[in-house]
Amino acid sequence: MRASIEKWLLRQWYTTHRPSWFLRVLEHVYRVAYRHVQNRGSSGPSRYRSGVPLIVVGNITVGGSGKTPLVIRLCQLALDMNFRPGIASTGYGRQSADTLMVNAGSDIRNCGDEPVLLAERTGVPVVVAKRRCDAVKKLNGLELDLIFSDDGLQQADMDRDMEICVIDGARGLGNGHLLPAGPLREPVQRLRQVDYVITNGAWAGKPDEVEVSVMELEAGVVCSLDNAMVTSVEEFRQNHAGNPVHAFAGIGHPQRFFNMLEALGVKTKPHDFPDHHKFTRRDFDSINEGSTIVMTEKDAVKCRSLDLENAWYIPVNTHLPADFEAVFKDHLTRIVRESK
């Protein structure tokens, strides 16, 4: 049911047709509620201020846009500068409401898939909490230099020192409507208020007044699901030149993963699922014995306990323009210095 509703909404959001009338009525309700929350949060006495610089990496659209690989890269840049970063998250879709420290071996049911992946790839402290502010508070006790918030642009009750908005270049802003008539969590004008706009791939429909930096995701190797084997993309492609592999993706924009595989010359049979899908063995029942399965790194975190045979995942490396990285490092140095 959820998958069917999501696919119907995506058709409404990412086509040139006008959204259904009842969605446009609900959009007005959302707009009023959004303004009320923003006004209350921006001036309320409970507005939280982190003890160290807080960098929010989020988006103004529903669904995945590339925040996780960007946060990984920004953490790497901070580590290269000898800073001690941490990451705060709510752990979307997790079963626990506790405030938890996350590591590479944490149970995704309690922590969420993206926080476990972030801990695995960065090695920095990662905390999840029902309230994002509580995650930041816990990280404030760890003698860090700065904190990245994975999502949270709409967190009106939380001060921040830098805002980065990520846009899926292929999808852009869809039909430009607010929820639920369109994919926008906030009006397009919000892009003029953030410090940086990063697009995941080229954004053909970019508004003229918005300056963007384009990040590219590159596949370097292919790893077995149990991490026992690592092979090059070229060797993987050659090994499967005659037989399409079964490509699984439960991310915000599955087609992006399938397109990447095709660009690498890997023939696929795509299997798309909703973002943050909780995979079970039943999802793979239709796969013939001996067939090859390949998936995203985020999905691999959720599938390692399923005892899948001949299953692989593709980690990606994030490349940012050199001029953006230079500006970001200068900005980061300044706000960390000023916080001391």
C-alpha positions as CSV (number, residue, x, y, z in Angstrom):
1,M,0.0,0.0,0.0
2,R,2.7,2.4,1.0
3,A,4.7,1.8,-2.2
4,S,1.6,2.3,-4.3
5,I,0.8,5.6,-2.6
6,E,4.4,6.8,-3.0
7,K,4.5,6.0,-6.7
8,W,1.2,7.8,-7.3
9,L,2.5,10.9,-5.4
10,L,5.7,10.9,-7.4
11,R,3.8,10.9,-10.6
12,Q,1.9,13.9,-9.3
13,W,5.0,15.7,-8.2
14,Y,7.4,15.0,-11.0
15,T,5.2,15.6,-14.1
16,T,4.2,18.8,-15.8
17,H,0.5,18.1,-15.1
18,R,-1.3,20.2,-12.5
19,P,-1.7,18.4,-9.1
20,S,-5.1,17.0,-8.2
21,W,-7.4,19.6,-6.8
22,F,-7.7,18.0,-3.3
23,L,-3.9,18.0,-3.0
24,R,-3.8,21.7,-3.8
25,V,-6.4,22.3,-1.0
26,L,-4.2,20.4,1.4
27,E,-1.2,22.4,0.2
28,H,-2.8,25.6,1.6
29,V,-3.3,23.9,5.0
30,Y,0.3,22.8,5.0
31,R,1.5,26.3,4.1
32,V,-0.4,27.8,7.1
33,A,0.9,25.1,9.4
34,Y,4.4,25.6,8.1
35,R,4.4,29.4,8.8
36,H,3.0,28.8,12.3
37,V,5.7,26.3,13.2
38,Q,8.5,28.5,11.8
39,N,7.3,31.6,13.5
40,R,6.9,29.9,16.9
41,G,10.2,28.1,16.6
42,S,12.2,31.1,15.5
43,S,11.2,33.3,18.4
44,G,10.3,30.8,21.2
45,P,12.2,30.7,24.5
46,S,13.1,27.0,24.0
47,R,15.2,27.7,20.9
48,Y,18.4,25.6,21.3
49,R,22.0,26.7,20.8
50,S,24.7,24.2,20.5
51,G,27.9,24.6,22.4
52,V,30.0,24.0,19.3
53,P,29.3,25.1,15.7
54,L,26.4,23.2,14.1
55,I,26.3,22.6,10.4
56,V,22.9,21.5,9.0
57,V,22.9,19.4,5.8
58,G,19.3,19.0,4.6
59,N,16.9,19.6,1.7
60,I,13.7,21.3,1.0
61,T,12.2,18.3,-0.8
62,V,10.8,15.0,0.4
63,G,12.9,12.0,-0.2
64,G,16.6,11.3,-0.7
65,S,18.7,13.9,-2.5
66,G,22.2,12.8,-1.5
67,K,22.6,14.1,2.0
68,T,24.3,11.0,3.4
69,P,27.2,10.9,0.9
70,L,27.6,14.6,1.2
71,V,27.8,14.5,5.1
72,I,30.4,11.7,4.7
73,R,32.6,13.9,2.5
74,L,32.2,17.0,4.7
75,C,33.2,14.9,7.7
76,Q,36.3,13.7,5.8
77,L,37.2,17.3,5.0
78,A,36.8,18.3,8.7
79,L,39.0,15.3,9.8
80,D,41.6,16.3,7.2
81,M,41.7,19.7,9.0
82,N,42.3,17.9,12.3
83,F,38.9,18.9,13.6
84,R,36.8,16.5,15.7
85,P,33.3,16.3,14.1
86,G,30.2,14.5,15.3
87,I,26.9,13.7,13.5
88,A,23.4,14.2,14.9
89,S,20.4,12.4,13.4
90,T,16.9,11.3,14.3
91,G,17.3,7.9,12.7
92,Y,14.3,8.0,10.4
93,G,12.1,4.8,10.6
94,R,13.8,3.3,13.7
95,Q,11.9,1.4,16.3
96,S,13.5,2.9,19.4
97,A,12.8,6.4,20.7
98,D,15.9,6.4,22.9
99,T,18.9,8.7,22.5
100,L,21.7,6.3,21.4
101,M,25.3,6.4,20.4
102,V,25.7,4.6,17.0
103,N,28.6,2.6,15.7
104,A,29.2,0.4,12.7
105,G,27.8,-2.7,14.4
106,S,24.6,-1.0,15.8
107,D,21.2,-2.6,15.2
108,I,19.5,-0.6,12.4
109,R,16.1,-1.4,13.9
110,N,17.1,0.8,16.9
111,C,19.3,3.4,15.1
112,G,18.1,3.6,11.5
113,D,20.0,2.8,8.3
114,E,21.6,6.1,7.5
115,P,23.2,6.7,11.0
116,V,24.8,3.2,10.9
117,L,26.2,3.9,7.5
118,L,27.5,7.3,8.6
119,A,29.2,5.7,11.6
120,E,30.6,3.0,9.4
121,R,32.0,5.3,6.7
122,T,33.3,8.2,8.9
123,G,34.3,6.7,12.2
124,V,33.2,9.8,14.0
125,P,30.7,9.9,16.9
126,V,27.1,9.6,15.7
127,V,24.1,10.1,18.0
128,V,20.4,9.5,17.2
129,A,17.5,10.9,19.2
130,K,13.8,11.4,18.8
131,R,14.4,15.1,19.2
132,R,17.3,16.3,17.1
133,C,18.3,18.8,19.8
134,D,18.8,15.9,22.2
135,A,21.2,14.3,19.8
136,V,23.2,17.6,19.6
137,K,23.1,17.9,23.4
138,K,24.7,14.5,23.8
139,L,27.3,15.2,21.3
140,N,28.1,18.5,23.1
141,G,29.4,16.4,26.0
142,L,32.1,14.7,23.8
143,E,34.6,17.5,23.4
144,L,34.0,17.9,19.7
145,D,34.9,20.9,17.5
146,L,31.7,20.8,15.4
147,I,28.6,18.9,14.7
148,F,26.9,18.0,11.5
149,S,23.1,17.6,11.6
150,D,22.0,15.0,9.0
151,D,18.8,16.8,7.9
152,G,17.1,19.4,10.0
153,L,16.7,22.5,7.7
154,Q,13.1,22.7,8.9
155,Q,14.1,22.5,12.6
156,A,13.0,26.0,13.5
157,D,13.8,25.7,17.2
158,M,17.5,25.0,16.7
159,D,20.2,27.6,16.0
160,R,22.8,26.7,13.4
161,D,26.1,28.2,12.1
162,M,25.9,27.0,8.6
163,E,23.2,25.6,6.3
164,I,23.7,23.4,3.3
165,C,20.8,22.4,1.1
166,V,21.1,19.4,-1.2
167,I,19.1,19.1,-4.4
168,D,18.6,16.0,-6.6
169,G,19.8,17.4,-9.9
170,A,17.7,15.0,-11.9
171,R,14.5,15.7,-10.2
172,G,15.1,19.3,-9.1
173,L,12.1,20.8,-7.3
174,G,9.4,18.8,-9.1
175,N,6.3,20.7,-9.9
176,G,7.3,23.5,-7.4
177,H,4.3,22.9,-5.1
178,L,4.4,22.5,-1.3
179,L,3.4,19.2,0.3
180,P,1.2,17.3,-0.5
181,A,0.6,18.8,-3.9
182,G,4.3,18.8,-4.6
183,P,7.6,17.5,-3.0
184,L,8.6,20.8,-1.3
185,R,8.8,21.0,2.5
186,E,9.6,24.7,2.2
187,P,9.0,27.4,-0.4
188,V,11.6,27.8,-3.2
189,Q,12.7,31.1,-1.6
190,R,14.3,29.2,1.2
191,L,17.2,28.4,-1.2
192,R,18.3,32.1,-1.0
193,Q,18.6,31.9,2.8
194,V,21.0,28.9,3.1
195,D,24.8,29.3,2.9
196,Y,25.3,26.7,0.1
197,V,23.2,24.8,-2.4
198,I,24.7,21.5,-3.6
199,T,23.2,19.6,-6.4
200,N,23.6,15.9,-6.8
201,G,24.4,15.9,-10.5
202,A,23.7,18.7,-12.9
203,W,20.4,20.6,-12.3
204,A,19.0,21.6,-15.6
205,G,16.0,23.5,-14.2
206,K,18.0,25.6,-11.7
207,P,16.5,29.0,-10.9
208,D,18.8,31.7,-12.4
209,E,19.2,33.5,-9.0
210,V,20.4,30.4,-7.1
211,E,24.1,29.7,-7.1
212,V,25.0,26.0,-6.9
213,S,27.9,23.6,-6.6
214,V,27.6,20.3,-8.3
215,M,28.7,17.1,-6.5
216,E,29.3,13.8,-8.4
217,L,29.0,10.3,-6.9
218,E,31.5,7.9,-8.3
219,A,31.6,4.1,-7.9
220,G,35.1,2.8,-7.3
221,V,34.7,-0.8,-6.2
222,V,32.1,-3.5,-5.7
223,C,32.0,-5.2,-2.3
224,S,30.4,-8.5,-1.3
225,L,27.6,-8.1,1.2
226,D,29.7,-9.7,4.0
227,N,32.7,-7.5,3.1
228,A,34.8,-10.6,2.5
229,M,35.6,-9.7,-1.1
230,V,36.3,-6.5,-3.0
231,T,36.5,-6.2,-6.8
232,S,36.9,-3.4,-9.3
233,V,33.9,-2.2,-11.2
234,E,35.5,-3.3,-14.4
235,E,36.1,-6.8,-13.2
236,F,32.5,-7.0,-11.9
237,R,31.2,-5.8,-15.3
238,Q,33.2,-8.4,-17.2
239,N,32.1,-11.2,-14.9
240,H,28.5,-10.4,-15.6
241,A,28.7,-9.4,-19.2
242,G,26.4,-12.1,-20.4
243,N,23.8,-12.1,-17.6
244,P,21.9,-9.2,-16.1
245,V,22.3,-8.7,-12.4
246,H,19.4,-8.0,-10.1
247,A,19.7,-4.4,-8.9
248,F,17.9,-3.6,-5.6
249,A,17.4,0.0,-4.4
250,G,15.3,1.2,-1.5
251,I,16.4,4.9,-1.6
252,G,14.8,8.2,-2.4
253,H,15.5,8.0,-6.1
254,P,16.2,4.4,-7.1
255,Q,16.5,5.2,-10.8
256,R,19.7,7.1,-10.0
257,F,21.3,3.9,-8.8
258,F,20.0,1.9,-11.9
259,N,21.3,4.7,-14.2
260,M,24.7,4.6,-12.5
261,L,24.9,0.8,-13.1
262,E,24.0,1.2,-16.8
263,A,26.6,4.0,-17.2
264,L,29.1,1.5,-15.8
265,G,28.1,-1.0,-18.4
266,V,26.4,-3.4,-16.0
267,K,23.2,-4.8,-17.4
268,T,20.5,-5.0,-14.7
269,K,17.0,-6.1,-13.8
270,P,15.9,-3.3,-11.5
271,H,13.9,-3.8,-8.3
272,D,12.8,-0.5,-6.7
273,F,11.4,0.0,-3.2
274,P,10.4,3.0,-1.1
275,D,13.0,5.0,0.7
276,H,14.1,3.3,4.0
277,H,12.4,0.1,3.0
278,K,12.9,-2.7,5.6
279,F,14.1,-5.6,3.5
280,T,13.2,-9.2,4.3
281,R,14.1,-12.5,2.7
282,R,10.7,-12.4,1.0
283,D,11.8,-9.4,-1.1
284,F,14.3,-11.7,-2.8
285,D,12.1,-14.8,-3.2
286,S,11.7,-14.2,-7.0
287,I,15.5,-14.3,-7.5
288,N,16.7,-17.6,-9.1
289,E,19.4,-19.5,-7.3
290,G,22.8,-18.5,-8.5
291,S,21.7,-15.1,-9.7
292,T,23.8,-12.1,-8.8
293,I,22.3,-9.3,-6.6
294,V,23.7,-5.8,-6.3
295,M,22.5,-3.0,-4.2
296,T,23.3,0.4,-2.8
297,E,25.5,0.8,0.2
298,K,22.6,2.1,2.4
299,D,20.6,-1.0,1.5
300,A,23.5,-3.3,2.2
301,V,23.5,-2.1,5.9
302,K,19.9,-3.4,6.1
303,C,20.5,-6.7,4.3
304,R,23.6,-8.1,5.9
305,S,21.6,-10.2,8.3
306,L,19.5,-11.9,5.5
307,D,22.1,-14.5,4.5
308,L,21.8,-13.6,0.8
309,E,24.1,-15.5,-1.6
310,N,26.1,-13.9,-4.3
311,A,25.0,-10.4,-3.1
312,W,27.1,-7.3,-3.6
313,Y,26.9,-3.5,-2.9
314,I,28.6,-0.5,-4.4
315,P,29.9,2.2,-2.1
316,V,30.2,5.6,-3.8
317,N,32.8,8.4,-3.3
318,T,31.6,12.0,-3.3
319,H,33.5,14.5,-5.5
320,L,32.9,18.2,-4.8
321,P,34.4,21.2,-6.8
322,A,37.8,22.3,-5.5
323,D,36.6,25.9,-5.2
324,F,33.7,24.8,-3.1
325,E,35.9,22.7,-0.8
326,A,38.3,25.6,-0.4
327,V,35.5,28.1,0.5
328,F,33.9,25.5,2.9
329,K,37.2,24.9,4.7
330,D,37.7,28.7,5.2
331,H,34.1,29.0,6.5
332,L,34.5,26.0,8.8
333,T,37.8,27.4,10.2
334,R,36.3,30.7,10.9
335,I,33.2,29.5,12.7
336,V,35.2,27.0,14.8
337,R,37.7,29.7,15.7
338,E,35.0,32.1,16.7
339,S,33.3,29.5,18.9
340,K,36.4,29.0,21.1
